[in-house]
C-alpha cells in the first residue's frame, strides 16, 4: 500500500543539538495520524519538515511513494499538503467569505474589467462549510465573531476546498475550552470521512484518542511508540505520554514534600497528579 506521505529514518540537527533522530511515520487517506509528545519532543520540527519549512539532514521524505524535498510551504501545498496552525492568520473584522478566499479570490469578467465574484464567493463558503457540518448565520459576519473552534473549522474547510489531500493540524485544541475543542475534533473526523489524511499534533492524549486511527509518540526527538488504535488502549497511551518513570518522579517528590511538611494541599496534588481526563462527545 502506498501512503499519502511517509518519512523514513528522518533526522534533523541544529548544530550539536539533535531535534529528530531516525523518525519514521506514515499517513494514509481517510485516517487520522496523531503525533503526540511533550514540549521538546520534536513534534514542531517534524511538521516543519513535512510542510517544507525545514529539510531533513538524513532519511527520506516521500509523497505518493516518490522522494521529495520541499524548500517552502508553497511547494508542499502544491501537492496537497496544507498546514493549519493554532494561531490562525485570519483578519478578525473581515467577513467570513473574504477570509475564506483571502489571496485566492474568484473573479468574473475578462481583461481589465475582471472583478471579485462576491456572489459566487458567498455561495461557495456556505456550501463548503455545510459539507463539513458547519452552519454559519451569515457569510457577511466578521470572522472575529466566531468562536475559536469555529475559526479552526473554517480554516479546515478552506484547506479542503483548495485541494488539500493531507491536513496538518498543529495543536488545534491547545487554547480552547472543552466544548470548543470538541467542535474542532468533530470536524477532524469530518475531514477524515471525506478521504483526507489528517495529521493531528498534540500533547493531549485525551484529545487524540477519540479521533485517532494511528498514534506516533515522540520523546526527545525519537519515536517512543507507534501504534494502531486497536493495539493500544487509552490508559496505556496516557502512561506512555506521561513517560513512565519520568512521571513517577514528580509524584514521588510531591508525596515526599507533603510528608515532610504536613501540607494537605501538596498531598492532594500528589494524589491527583495526572488523573484529569477530558471526554468529548463526538459525532461524525
Backbone torsions as a table, in degrees:
resi	resn	phi	psi	omega
1	UNK	NA	130.0	177.2
2	UNK	-89.6	123.0	179.2
3	UNK	-80.1	156.2	175.3
4	UNK	-59.9	-52.6	174.0
5	UNK	-138.5	152.6	176.5
6	UNK	-154.5	145.5	172.5
7	UNK	-116.8	140.2	-174.9
8	UNK	-128.6	109.2	177.7
9	UNK	54.2	45.3	-178.3
10	UNK	-80.7	134.9	176.6
11	UNK	-129.9	150.8	177.6
12	UNK	-143.4	130.2	-178.7
13	UNK	-123.9	145.1	172.3
14	UNK	-121.6	92.8	-172.2
15	UNK	65.5	-124.1	178.9
16	UNK	-89.9	0.4	-178.0
17	UNK	-91.7	125.8	176.7
18	UNK	-91.0	111.0	178.6
19	UNK	-86.8	-39.2	176.8
20	UNK	-139.5	144.2	177.7
21	UNK	-139.9	115.7	174.2
22	UNK	52.4	47.7	-180.0
23	UNK	-87.5	127.9	176.3
24	UNK	-125.4	137.0	178.6
25	UNK	-164.1	164.3	178.4
26	UNK	-145.8	159.3	179.9
27	UNK	-133.8	130.1	-179.5
28	UNK	-115.6	159.5	178.2
29	UNK	-63.9	140.3	177.7
30	UNK	72.4	21.7	178.9
31	UNK	-132.2	151.5	171.6
32	UNK	-106.8	114.6	175.5
33	UNK	-99.6	119.7	-178.2
34	UNK	-97.8	123.8	174.5
35	UNK	-100.3	110.6	-174.5
36	UNK	-112.5	150.6	176.9
37	UNK	166.7	155.4	179.2
38	UNK	-77.1	178.4	175.8
39	UNK	-58.7	134.2	-179.8
40	UNK	85.2	5.3	-177.7
41	UNK	-76.8	-20.7	-179.0
42	UNK	112.7	4.8	-177.4
43	UNK	-60.3	-49.1	-177.3
44	UNK	-63.8	-39.5	179.1
45	UNK	-63.3	-41.5	-179.5
46	UNK	-63.3	-46.6	-177.5
47	UNK	-69.9	-27.8	176.9
48	UNK	-69.5	-29.2	172.6
49	UNK	-70.7	-43.6	-178.5
50	UNK	-62.6	-36.6	-176.0
51	UNK	-95.6	1.5	172.6
52	UNK	95.4	3.8	177.1
53	UNK	-74.5	-34.2	175.5
54	UNK	-120.7	158.8	170.8
55	UNK	-115.7	140.2	-179.4
56	UNK	-68.0	145.4	176.2
57	UNK	-82.8	-31.3	178.3
58	UNK	-140.3	161.6	177.3
59	UNK	87.9	-178.1	-177.4
60	UNK	-123.3	144.9	173.3
61	UNK	-120.4	121.1	-176.3
62	UNK	-122.5	141.4	173.6
63	UNK	-121.9	123.4	-176.2
64	UNK	54.6	34.6	177.5
65	UNK	83.7	-4.0	-178.5
66	UNK	-107.7	135.1	-178.0
67	UNK	-68.0	136.9	179.8
68	UNK	-134.5	163.9	172.8
69	UNK	-150.4	90.9	-176.9
70	UNK	-72.8	143.6	177.1
71	UNK	-109.5	0.8	177.9
72	UNK	-162.4	156.8	175.1
73	UNK	-60.6	-29.1	178.8
74	UNK	-62.4	-39.9	178.3
75	UNK	-63.4	-40.4	177.9
76	UNK	-66.7	-40.9	-179.7
77	UNK	-64.8	-32.7	-179.7
78	UNK	-64.3	-23.0	176.5
79	UNK	-105.7	13.0	171.6
80	UNK	94.3	18.7	178.4
81	UNK	-105.8	108.1	-174.7
82	UNK	-114.9	138.0	-179.9
83	UNK	-112.8	129.2	175.9
84	UNK	-113.7	113.2	-179.6
85	UNK	-88.0	157.2	-178.3
86	UNK	-62.7	-39.9	178.8
87	UNK	-88.4	83.0	-171.6
88	UNK	-65.8	138.2	179.5
89	UNK	-85.9	69.0	177.8
90	UNK	-112.9	153.2	178.9
91	UNK	-95.6	108.4	-171.0
92	UNK	-55.1	-37.8	-175.9
93	UNK	-86.6	-5.0	-179.0
94	UNK	-86.7	145.3	-178.3
95	UNK	-61.0	155.3	-179.6
96	UNK	-55.3	-45.7	-176.5
97	UNK	-66.2	-33.7	178.0
98	UNK	-69.5	-40.9	176.3
99	UNK	-62.4	-39.5	-177.9
100	UNK	-60.4	-40.2	-175.6
101	UNK	-103.5	10.1	-176.1
102	UNK	-56.2	119.5	-180.0
103	UNK	88.4	-9.3	179.9
104	UNK	-139.0	49.1	-172.2
105	UNK	-68.8	131.0	175.5
106	UNK	-72.0	144.1	-177.7
107	UNK	-124.7	158.0	172.8
108	UNK	-132.3	157.1	-176.4
109	UNK	92.9	-179.2	-178.1
110	UNK	-133.8	157.4	174.1
111	UNK	54.5	-136.6	-174.8
112	UNK	-71.7	-9.5	-179.2
113	UNK	-102.5	18.3	174.3
114	UNK	-64.0	144.1	178.0
115	UNK	-148.8	160.4	179.9
116	UNK	-62.4	124.4	178.9
117	UNK	-83.6	83.9	-173.9
118	UNK	-64.1	-44.2	-177.8
119	UNK	-61.0	-43.8	179.2
120	UNK	-64.4	-39.9	-179.1
121	UNK	-62.4	-46.6	-179.4
122	UNK	-64.4	-44.3	179.9
123	UNK	-62.7	-42.0	-178.7
124	UNK	-65.8	-41.7	-179.9
125	UNK	-60.1	-47.6	179.9
126	UNK	-61.5	-42.5	-178.6
127	UNK	-66.3	-47.4	-176.6
128	UNK	-68.8	-39.5	176.4
129	UNK	-66.1	-35.3	177.3
130	UNK	-62.3	-36.4	178.0
131	UNK	-63.6	-27.2	178.7
132	UNK	-91.0	3.1	-179.2
133	UNK	80.7	19.8	-178.0
134	UNK	-104.6	122.8	178.2
135	UNK	-110.1	118.7	177.2
136	UNK	-105.0	146.2	-176.3
137	UNK	-69.6	-37.0	-176.0
138	UNK	-159.6	123.8	-179.8
139	UNK	-64.1	-14.9	178.6
140	UNK	-84.4	-9.7	-178.0
141	UNK	-67.4	142.8	178.9
142	UNK	-60.5	139.5	-179.1
143	UNK	-63.3	-23.4	178.6
144	UNK	-67.2	-15.7	178.2
145	UNK	-83.2	-8.7	178.4
146	UNK	-82.1	154.2	175.8
147	UNK	-72.6	167.5	178.5
148	UNK	-58.5	-40.8	179.1
149	UNK	-66.0	-39.1	179.4
150	UNK	-67.9	-38.1	178.1
151	UNK	-64.8	-40.9	175.6
152	UNK	-58.7	-41.6	-176.7
153	UNK	-68.1	-37.1	175.6
154	UNK	-62.2	-41.4	179.5
155	UNK	-64.5	-37.4	177.2
156	UNK	-64.5	-47.4	-179.8
157	UNK	-62.3	-37.9	178.6
158	UNK	-62.2	-46.0	-179.7
159	UNK	-61.7	-41.1	179.6
160	UNK	-63.9	-44.6	-178.3
161	UNK	-60.9	-37.9	-177.3
162	UNK	-89.6	21.0	166.2
163	UNK	97.4	14.3	179.1
164	UNK	-63.9	135.0	171.5
165	UNK	-106.6	-28.0	175.6
166	UNK	-124.4	127.0	-178.2
167	UNK	-113.0	119.1	179.2
168	UNK	-103.2	118.8	-178.3
169	UNK	-112.6	114.1	-175.6
170	UNK	-94.7	103.8	178.6
171	UNK	47.9	55.0	-173.9
172	UNK	-68.0	-18.3	-177.3
173	UNK	-108.6	6.7	-170.1
174	UNK	-60.6	-39.8	-174.7
175	UNK	-106.3	18.1	-175.4
176	UNK	-108.6	152.5	172.8
177	UNK	-74.1	176.5	-175.4
178	UNK	-58.6	-47.4	-176.4
179	UNK	-64.6	-47.1	-177.6
180	UNK	-69.9	-32.4	174.8
181	UNK	-63.4	-38.6	176.7
182	UNK	-62.8	-36.6	177.1
183	UNK	-60.8	-48.0	-178.9
184	UNK	-63.3	-44.4	-178.3
185	UNK	-64.0	-33.3	177.4
186	UNK	-63.5	-38.4	179.7
187	UNK	-76.6	-22.8	170.7
188	UNK	-61.7	-43.4	177.6
189	UNK	-64.3	-38.8	177.7
190	UNK	-59.8	-43.5	179.9
191	UNK	-64.4	-42.0	178.0
192	UNK	-61.0	-43.3	-178.2
193	UNK	-67.9	-17.3	176.0
194	UNK	-89.7	5.6	173.4
195	UNK	96.2	5.3	178.9
196	UNK	-79.2	153.3	165.7
197	UNK	-90.1	125.1	-176.5
198	UNK	-114.5	131.6	173.3
199	UNK	-109.9	116.0	-179.2
200	UNK	-108.1	112.3	178.9
201	UNK	-96.2	126.0	-178.8
202	UNK	-159.4	159.2	172.7
203	UNK	-105.2	3.9	-174.9
204	UNK	-111.6	103.9	-178.7
205	UNK	-65.3	-25.1	179.7
206	UNK	-71.5	-23.2	174.1
207	UNK	-84.1	-35.1	-175.3
208	UNK	-75.5	-41.4	-168.1
209	UNK	-62.7	-41.5	-178.7
210	UNK	-62.2	-28.4	-174.3
211	UNK	-109.7	-15.6	-172.4
212	UNK	-78.9	149.2	172.6
213	UNK	-110.4	-20.7	-171.0
214	UNK	-149.6	131.9	-175.2
215	UNK	-124.0	124.1	175.6
216	UNK	-116.2	117.1	-177.6
217	UNK	-100.9	122.6	177.5
218	UNK	-102.5	142.7	177.0
219	UNK	-148.1	119.1	-179.8
220	UNK	53.2	40.5	174.0
221	UNK	83.8	3.5	-179.1
222	UNK	-126.6	159.4	177.1
223	UNK	-76.4	116.7	-179.2
224	UNK	-92.5	-21.9	179.0
225	UNK	-169.4	148.3	-179.6
226	UNK	-144.2	109.9	-171.1
227	UNK	-137.5	145.6	163.4
228	UNK	-80.1	156.2	-175.2
229	UNK	-59.1	-36.6	-177.6
230	UNK	-66.9	-16.1	-174.8
231	UNK	-100.4	-2.9	-178.6
232	UNK	-144.8	120.4	176.3
233	UNK	-76.6	163.8	-177.2
234	UNK	-58.4	-43.5	-176.4
235	UNK	-63.0	-34.5	177.9
236	UNK	-71.2	-38.4	177.8
237	UNK	-62.4	-42.8	178.1
238	UNK	-61.9	-43.5	-179.7
239	UNK	-63.3	-41.7	179.1
240	UNK	-67.7	-38.6	176.6
241	UNK	-63.9	-34.6	-178.8
242	UNK	-73.3	-19.6	173.6
243	UNK	90.6	17.2	173.8
244	UNK	60.0	-112.3	-176.0
245	UNK	-61.5	-35.8	179.6
246	UNK	-61.4	-33.3	-179.9
247	UNK	-72.1	-36.4	-177.6
248	UNK	-67.5	-28.2	-175.8
249	UNK	-61.5	-53.6	179.4
250	UNK	-64.2	-34.8	178.3
251	UNK	-64.6	-41.9	178.4
252	UNK	-63.5	-40.5	179.8
253	UNK	-64.8	-38.7	177.1
254	UNK	-63.8	-43.9	180.0
255	UNK	-63.4	-41.1	-179.4
256	UNK	-65.9	-42.0	179.0
257	UNK	-65.4	-38.4	178.8
258	UNK	-64.9	-40.4	179.4
259	UNK	-65.4	-37.7	-177.3
260	UNK	-74.8	-34.2	-174.6
261	UNK	-102.4	-17.7	-175.7
262	UNK	72.2	18.3	-177.7
263	UNK	-77.6	115.6	-177.4
264	UNK	-68.3	-33.5	180.0
265	UNK	-66.5	-37.9	176.1
266	UNK	-64.6	-39.7	179.1
267	UNK	-63.0	-41.6	179.2
268	UNK	-66.6	-39.1	179.0
269	UNK	-63.7	-39.8	179.0
270	UNK	-64.2	-41.8	-178.1
271	UNK	-68.2	-32.1	-175.5
272	UNK	-94.3	0.0	-172.7
273	UNK	-56.6	119.7	173.5
274	UNK	73.7	10.5	-174.3
275	UNK	-95.2	-3.7	-177.6
276	UNK	-68.1	129.7	-180.0
277	UNK	-126.5	133.1	176.6
278	UNK	-110.6	129.3	179.4
279	UNK	-115.1	141.4	180.0
280	UNK	-119.4	140.0	172.7
281	UNK	-94.8	105.3	-174.6
282	UNK	-106.9	142.5	173.3
283	UNK	-130.7	136.4	-179.1
284	UNK	-98.2	NA	NA
